[in-house]
Amino acid sequence: MNIEEISAKLSWLPPSVSRFIEKRMKKIPSVKKMIDAENEKTMQVLEHSSKPYANKFEKHYALPSSGISRDRILDEIKTMSDLESGRWKDGYVSGGIYHGDNEHIEFLNKVYALQSQSNPLHSDLFPSASKFEAEVISMVANMHGKGTFDHNKNVCGAITSGGTESILCAMKSYRDRAREERGITEPEMVMPLTAHAAFDKAAQYFGIKQVKIPFTADYTVDVKAVKRAINNNTIVIVGSAPSFPHGTFDDIKALSDLALKNKIGFHTDCCLGGFVVPFAEKLGYNVPVVDFRLPGVTSMSVDTHKYGYAAKGTSVVLYRDEELRSHQFFTSTDWPGGLYFSPTLAGSRPGALSASCWAALLSMGEEGYLRATKSILETADKIKAGIKEIPEIKILGNPVWILAFASDTINIYEVLDQMGKKNWNLNGLHKPACFHIALTLRHTQPGVAERFLRDLKESVAHVKANPGSKEGLAPVYGLASSLPFRGIISDILKKYLDVIYKV
Ligand SMILES: Cc1ncc(COP(=O)(O)O)c(C=O)c1O
């Protein structure tokens, strides 16, 4: 019997039982050998796909004895960038690069070059960094309802390195506030099963128990189950607007009302929606209110480096008031290195990224974001209409511009593999098996939506005619989602990270 057959036989086991069996099984030498062999096989597939430069460029295991010429270094980097950019420039990639026009990128690069030495940790040396950051936070806070009611006049925030850090900061703030004000030593967060993995990371890093709530038939969190899950240790409820996997909006109003009633925090994860929802609302699209206009919302994560069209490496975490934000801040008053204080997880930070974020927001302006949002939403509508003509494929839930595709009749991972062969880089998801495309400005270019639909139609036809492929990543996806032993999957992922760090 191989791992696939074992997993098929044991997939009905509850997670706690399979964790117990897994630990025992790994101690049996023959089973361990079989797992290692499977791991090795998977690693070979992954290593091959993640190291395309293995034989193309010189490898540097240690410092060169004398410096290599700058021209040669620049040449090599340019060659790699050129090899990598075609796919996303032509709109074959889900999410990832959200703007991507040459002129926009060159403008951000100029700003970066002007500010490359700036470090917001030294606000005395770089007051420009403080100005950029304070103004970015203010602009984003105003987009999300700051000052529209008395209850949200004090909305404030911080700049972080990305959505994950924004979420980590918010969860840490809730944990520390609950410990200080309510004496909670075993904090719990109630979150949708579909909320981003950054919340799992926050739970692991900060010792917060997660209570994960399943979704209903429309792929939004079951609000009644959230209500039942709240207890005296609950420090925060989480909702996504929208979620990464299926692009659907949890019922933020109902969730934030629950939080308000129970006097606990509520975090809207608006990493994906932060620069789309406010403009979609202004354009008259039917999108829900998910921000500080709802009195129960106490924090939000809004990614400037996604649909804010800033360079990679910035996000904004917003709080209802400074008191809640203060639990995020770190101070050290007795360190021989002097009085030390920093707002986020990092110490020194790239001021150039804050500067280019500020520049992106200013250069886009409200008009630019409205235009961008309109074209993305129109592209989404075009694809949604086209999918109706592919009966084997269905869209999960009622998403707006992040569309997850599944099938009741064919293996969706085999379709994903076929799309890969046609140059597409889409996100394979599981539980349930599906893949998604996060539509960006790259997909609004003429002909891209049509090409996506045509390629999808052809991929579906191919899989229908040739089902059960054992090639590509489809079997790996299938196994990864069905295997009850999640520790084995976790080991594989850690080994993959080892592979990535191999020269
Ligand atoms: C809804 C949501 N939240 C959080 C994140 C994490 O953001 P980042 O990858 O910038 O850390 C993502 C990333 O895609 C996301 O989609």
The ligand as a MOL file (V3000), in Angstrom:
LIG
                    3D

  0  0  0     0  0            999 V3000
M  V30 BEGIN CTAB
M  V30 COUNTS 16 16 0 0 0
M  V30 BEGIN ATOM
M  V30 1 C -7.1270 38.2970 2.5130 0
M  V30 2 C -5.6400 38.3170 2.7390 0
M  V30 3 N -5.1650 38.5980 3.9530 0
M  V30 4 C -3.8420 38.6290 4.2100 0
M  V30 5 C -2.9210 38.3710 3.2290 0
M  V30 6 C -1.4530 38.3610 3.5430 0
M  V30 7 O -0.7920 39.3720 2.8450 0
M  V30 8 P 0.7760 39.3510 2.5570 0
M  V30 9 O 1.0410 38.2400 1.6110 0
M  V30 10 O 0.9960 40.7040 1.9940 0
M  V30 11 O 1.4840 39.1600 3.8390 0
M  V30 12 C -3.3780 38.0620 1.9400 0
M  V30 13 C -2.4410 37.7530 0.8650 0
M  V30 14 O -2.7920 37.4040 -0.2320 0
M  V30 15 C -4.7670 38.0320 1.6930 0
M  V30 16 O -5.2530 37.7170 0.4810 0
M  V30 END ATOM
M  V30 BEGIN BOND
M  V30 1 1 1 2
M  V30 2 1 2 3
M  V30 3 2 2 15
M  V30 4 2 3 4
M  V30 5 1 4 5
M  V30 6 1 5 6
M  V30 7 2 5 12
M  V30 8 1 6 7
M  V30 9 1 7 8
M  V30 10 2 8 9
M  V30 11 1 8 10
M  V30 12 1 8 11
M  V30 13 1 12 13
M  V30 14 1 12 15
M  V30 15 2 13 14
M  V30 16 1 15 16
M  V30 END BOND
M  V30 END CTAB
M  END
